[in-house]
Amino acid sequence: MRRIGAIFQPEFPPERLRPVVEAAEEAGVPELWLWEDCFQQSAFGTVAAALAWSERLKVGIGVAPMPLRNVAVTAMEIASIARLFPDRLLPGVGHGVQRWMAQTGSRVASPLTLMREYVPALRQLLAGEEVTTSGRYVSLKGVRLDWPPAAVPLVHAAGEGPKTLRLTGETADATILVGGTSVARVAEAVSMIADGRAAAGRDGRNEVVAYVIAGFGGREARERVNGELARSNVLDDGPRAAVGDASDVAEVAEQYFAAGADAVVLQSTSDEPDLEGFMRHVGDVSRQLAPSVA
């Protein structure tokens, strides 16, 4: 099912979150995604607050870095929030920025090994299973959550390189693609994810969430988006951002859906001057695409 969402980036101070959540809720934005960047904002505290300040908004963690947290702690956080706000949490984990992981003393020698051990254990714990495993990084002895979520949320894992993308297909329920990923790259990523899932003997498919940098307006919005893309150092290999009015942005979102994305989550620039207005525009995009988007 195709979905539209928006992002509240950690570059903005935490006290900005509540008015943005309220604007997103009022505008009819289906999903709001947050993430955890060192050393700006925590994932689970802000997500719980966003859910408490809204009634229907789904809130995603896209993503929390795995090296920073024992998998049992992550499972407890997700389970608690999912029970408090049923069917509204979209949890996600990722490698983390390696420079930041080194700063915190949590950098691992093999991020791929960590994901291969961590994500399955997380999914098992959230499903209420008792988990015993002894890996290079994840070691659990008879761990079971007393309060697993009644409705188990899909576990998202972030991927960018080919090896990680395939691994998200092997281990996770859904895959998050970073902002600046082009339409062409989405199609390639979907294929890699499917290959990984098939190699693991798993039926079905991963949901794919694509972050798309967006600006609403004219020349000024275009300049801000171009600056954001330049700072991100992404390849110029086709459409990879959306600029203009709601119709223009909806047209780009359609291209991402056609490439295989299930959710297009619009990411403002880090210097967006009107976050509340951005949320209103995202709500307009969602309505432009209705009823094909839920």
C-alpha positions as CSV (number, residue, x, y, z in Angstrom):
1,M,0.0,0.0,0.0
2,R,1.5,3.3,-1.1
3,R,2.1,5.9,1.6
4,I,3.3,9.5,2.0
5,G,5.1,10.8,5.0
6,A,7.3,13.6,6.3
7,I,10.4,13.9,8.4
8,F,11.3,16.0,11.5
9,Q,15.1,16.1,11.3
10,P,17.3,16.1,14.4
11,E,19.0,19.3,13.2
12,F,16.0,21.1,14.5
13,P,15.8,21.6,18.3
14,P,13.6,19.2,20.3
15,E,11.3,22.0,21.4
16,R,10.2,22.5,17.8
17,L,8.8,19.0,17.7
18,R,5.4,19.6,19.3
19,P,4.1,22.3,17.0
20,V,5.4,20.3,14.0
21,V,3.6,17.2,15.2
22,E,0.4,19.2,15.7
23,A,0.8,20.8,12.2
24,A,1.3,17.3,10.7
25,E,-1.7,15.9,12.4
26,E,-3.9,18.8,11.4
27,A,-2.7,18.7,7.8
28,G,-3.5,15.0,7.5
29,V,0.1,13.8,7.1
30,P,-0.2,10.0,7.5
31,E,3.4,9.4,8.9
32,L,6.0,11.4,10.6
33,W,9.5,10.0,10.8
34,L,12.3,10.9,13.3
35,W,15.8,9.7,13.6
36,E,18.7,9.6,16.0
37,D,21.8,11.5,15.0
38,C,24.7,11.8,17.5
39,F,24.7,14.1,19.4
40,Q,21.4,15.7,18.7
41,Q,18.2,13.9,19.8
42,S,17.3,10.5,21.1
43,A,14.9,8.3,19.1
44,F,12.6,6.7,21.6
45,G,12.0,9.8,23.8
46,T,11.0,12.0,20.9
47,V,8.9,9.3,19.2
48,A,6.9,8.7,22.4
49,A,6.3,12.4,22.8
50,A,5.2,12.7,19.2
51,L,2.7,9.8,19.6
52,A,1.4,11.3,22.8
53,W,0.8,14.7,21.2
54,S,-1.2,13.2,18.3
55,E,-4.1,10.8,17.9
56,R,-3.9,9.2,14.5
57,L,-0.4,10.0,13.2
58,K,2.0,7.1,12.7
59,V,5.5,7.8,13.9
60,G,8.6,6.1,12.5
61,I,12.1,5.8,13.9
62,G,14.3,5.9,10.8
63,V,16.7,5.0,12.4
64,A,18.3,4.3,15.7
65,P,21.9,3.1,15.5
66,M,22.4,-0.5,16.6
67,P,25.9,-0.2,18.1
68,L,24.6,2.2,20.7
69,R,22.1,-0.2,22.3
70,N,21.9,-3.7,23.5
71,V,19.2,-5.5,21.4
72,A,17.2,-6.4,24.5
73,V,17.0,-2.7,25.5
74,T,15.9,-1.8,22.0
75,A,13.2,-4.5,22.1
76,M,12.0,-3.2,25.4
77,E,11.8,0.4,24.2
78,I,9.9,-0.6,21.0
79,A,7.6,-3.0,22.9
80,S,6.7,-0.4,25.5
81,I,5.9,2.3,23.0
82,A,4.0,-0.1,20.7
83,R,1.8,-1.2,23.6
84,L,1.1,2.4,24.6
85,F,0.3,3.4,21.1
86,P,-0.9,0.3,19.2
87,D,-0.4,0.2,15.4
88,R,1.2,3.6,15.3
89,L,5.0,2.9,15.7
90,L,7.3,2.2,12.8
91,P,10.6,1.2,14.3
92,G,13.9,1.1,12.4
93,V,17.5,0.4,13.1
94,G,20.8,1.0,11.1
95,H,24.5,0.8,11.2
96,G,25.0,4.3,12.6
97,V,27.5,6.8,11.3
98,Q,30.8,5.1,11.9
99,R,32.6,8.3,13.0
100,W,30.0,8.9,15.6
101,M,30.1,5.2,16.7
102,A,33.9,5.6,17.2
103,Q,33.3,8.7,19.3
104,T,31.0,6.8,21.7
105,G,33.3,3.8,21.9
106,S,30.6,1.6,20.3
107,R,32.0,1.2,16.8
108,V,32.1,-2.5,15.7
109,A,34.6,-4.0,13.3
110,S,31.9,-5.5,11.1
111,P,28.6,-3.6,10.9
112,L,27.2,-6.2,8.6
113,T,27.8,-9.0,11.2
114,L,26.1,-6.8,13.8
115,M,23.0,-6.3,11.6
116,R,22.9,-10.1,10.7
117,E,22.8,-10.9,14.4
118,Y,20.8,-8.0,15.8
119,V,17.8,-7.7,13.5
120,P,16.7,-11.3,13.7
121,A,17.1,-11.2,17.5
122,L,15.1,-8.0,17.7
123,R,12.3,-9.4,15.6
124,Q,12.1,-12.6,17.7
125,L,12.0,-10.7,20.9
126,L,9.2,-8.4,19.6
127,A,7.3,-11.6,18.6
128,G,7.4,-12.7,22.2
129,E,9.9,-15.5,21.7
130,E,12.5,-16.6,24.2
131,V,15.9,-15.9,22.6
132,T,19.2,-17.6,23.2
133,T,22.0,-16.7,20.9
134,S,25.7,-16.4,21.0
135,G,27.3,-14.3,18.2
136,R,30.2,-12.0,17.7
137,Y,28.2,-9.0,19.0
138,V,24.7,-10.2,20.1
139,S,24.6,-12.6,23.1
140,L,21.4,-13.5,24.8
141,K,20.6,-16.2,27.3
142,G,16.9,-17.1,27.7
143,V,15.7,-13.5,27.1
144,R,11.9,-13.0,26.7
145,L,9.9,-9.8,27.0
146,D,7.3,-9.9,29.7
147,W,5.3,-7.3,27.7
148,P,5.8,-7.9,24.0
149,P,3.6,-5.8,21.7
150,A,0.2,-7.2,21.0
151,A,0.5,-6.1,17.4
152,V,4.1,-6.7,16.3
153,P,5.4,-3.8,14.3
154,L,7.5,-4.3,11.1
155,V,11.2,-3.9,11.9
156,H,12.8,-1.6,9.4
157,A,16.5,-1.6,8.6
158,A,18.4,1.1,6.8
159,G,20.5,0.3,3.8
160,E,22.6,2.1,1.2
161,G,25.4,-0.1,-0.1
162,P,24.7,-3.3,-2.0
163,K,25.8,-5.7,0.8
164,T,23.6,-3.9,3.4
165,L,20.6,-3.7,1.0
166,R,20.8,-7.4,0.5
167,L,21.2,-8.0,4.2
168,T,18.0,-6.0,5.0
169,G,16.2,-8.4,2.7
170,E,17.7,-11.3,4.5
171,T,16.9,-10.1,8.0
172,A,14.3,-7.2,8.2
173,D,10.7,-6.7,7.4
174,A,11.2,-3.4,5.6
175,T,14.1,-1.3,4.2
176,I,14.7,2.4,4.5
177,L,16.6,4.2,1.7
178,V,18.4,7.5,2.6
179,G,17.5,10.9,1.3
180,G,19.1,11.7,-2.0
181,T,18.5,8.2,-3.4
182,S,17.5,8.6,-7.0
183,V,14.5,7.0,-8.7
184,A,16.9,4.8,-10.7
185,R,18.7,3.8,-7.5
186,V,15.4,2.8,-5.8
187,A,14.7,0.4,-8.6
188,E,18.2,-1.1,-8.2
189,A,17.8,-1.3,-4.4
190,V,14.5,-3.0,-4.6
191,S,16.1,-5.7,-6.8
192,M,19.0,-6.2,-4.3
193,I,16.6,-6.4,-1.4
194,A,14.6,-9.0,-3.1
195,D,17.7,-11.0,-3.9
196,G,18.7,-11.0,-0.3
197,R,15.3,-12.1,0.8
198,A,15.2,-14.9,-1.7
199,A,18.7,-16.1,-0.8
200,A,17.5,-16.4,2.8
201,G,14.5,-18.5,1.7
202,R,12.0,-15.9,2.9
203,D,8.6,-15.5,1.3
204,G,7.0,-12.2,0.5
205,R,8.9,-8.9,0.1
206,N,10.3,-6.1,2.2
207,E,8.4,-2.9,2.3
208,V,10.6,-0.1,1.0
209,V,10.7,3.4,2.5
210,A,12.4,6.1,0.4
211,Y,13.4,9.4,1.9
212,V,13.1,12.1,-0.8
213,I,14.4,15.6,-0.2
214,A,11.8,18.2,-1.0
215,G,11.2,21.9,-1.1
216,F,7.9,23.7,-1.6
217,G,8.1,26.9,-3.6
218,G,10.0,28.5,-6.4
219,R,13.7,29.5,-6.9
220,E,14.5,29.8,-3.2
221,A,13.2,26.3,-2.5
222,R,15.2,25.0,-5.5
223,E,18.4,26.6,-4.2
224,R,17.9,25.1,-0.7
225,V,17.3,21.6,-2.2
226,N,20.3,21.9,-4.4
227,G,22.4,23.0,-1.5
228,E,21.2,20.0,0.6
229,L,22.0,17.6,-2.2
230,A,25.5,19.1,-2.6
231,R,26.1,18.7,1.1
232,S,25.0,15.1,0.9
233,N,27.5,14.4,-1.9
234,V,25.0,12.2,-3.8
235,L,25.3,11.0,-7.4
236,D,23.5,12.9,-10.1
237,D,21.9,9.9,-11.7
238,G,18.3,11.1,-12.3
239,P,15.4,12.4,-10.3
240,R,16.4,12.4,-6.6
241,A,14.5,15.4,-5.1
242,A,11.2,17.1,-5.5
243,V,10.6,20.9,-5.8
244,G,7.6,23.0,-6.6
245,D,4.0,22.9,-5.5
246,A,2.1,19.9,-4.2
247,S,1.3,18.7,-7.7
248,D,5.0,18.9,-8.7
249,V,6.1,16.9,-5.6
250,A,3.3,14.4,-6.1
251,E,4.5,13.8,-9.6
252,V,8.0,13.0,-8.4
253,A,6.5,10.7,-5.6
254,E,4.7,8.8,-8.3
255,Q,8.0,8.1,-10.0
256,Y,9.4,6.6,-6.7
257,F,6.3,4.5,-6.3
258,A,6.7,3.2,-9.9
259,A,10.3,2.3,-9.1
260,G,9.2,0.1,-6.2
261,A,8.9,2.3,-3.1
262,D,6.0,1.6,-0.8
263,A,6.4,4.8,1.2
264,V,7.7,8.1,0.0
265,V,8.8,10.2,3.0
266,L,9.5,13.8,2.2
267,Q,12.5,15.3,3.9
268,S,12.8,19.1,4.2
269,T,16.1,20.8,3.9
270,S,18.0,21.3,7.1
271,D,17.5,25.1,6.7
272,E,13.7,24.8,6.0
273,P,12.3,28.2,7.3
274,D,8.8,27.0,7.9
275,L,8.5,23.4,9.2
276,E,4.8,23.7,10.0
277,G,4.1,25.0,6.5
278,F,6.2,22.1,5.1
279,M,3.8,19.7,6.9
280,R,0.8,21.4,5.5
281,H,2.2,21.0,2.0
282,V,3.0,17.3,2.6
283,G,-0.7,16.9,3.6
284,D,-1.6,18.5,0.3
285,V,0.6,16.0,-1.5
286,S,-1.0,13.1,0.3
287,R,-4.5,14.3,-0.8
288,Q,-3.2,14.8,-4.4
289,L,-2.3,11.2,-4.5
290,A,-5.5,9.9,-2.8
291,P,-7.1,7.4,-3.2
292,S,-4.0,5.6,-4.4
293,V,-2.1,6.5,-1.2
294,A,-3.4,5.4,2.2
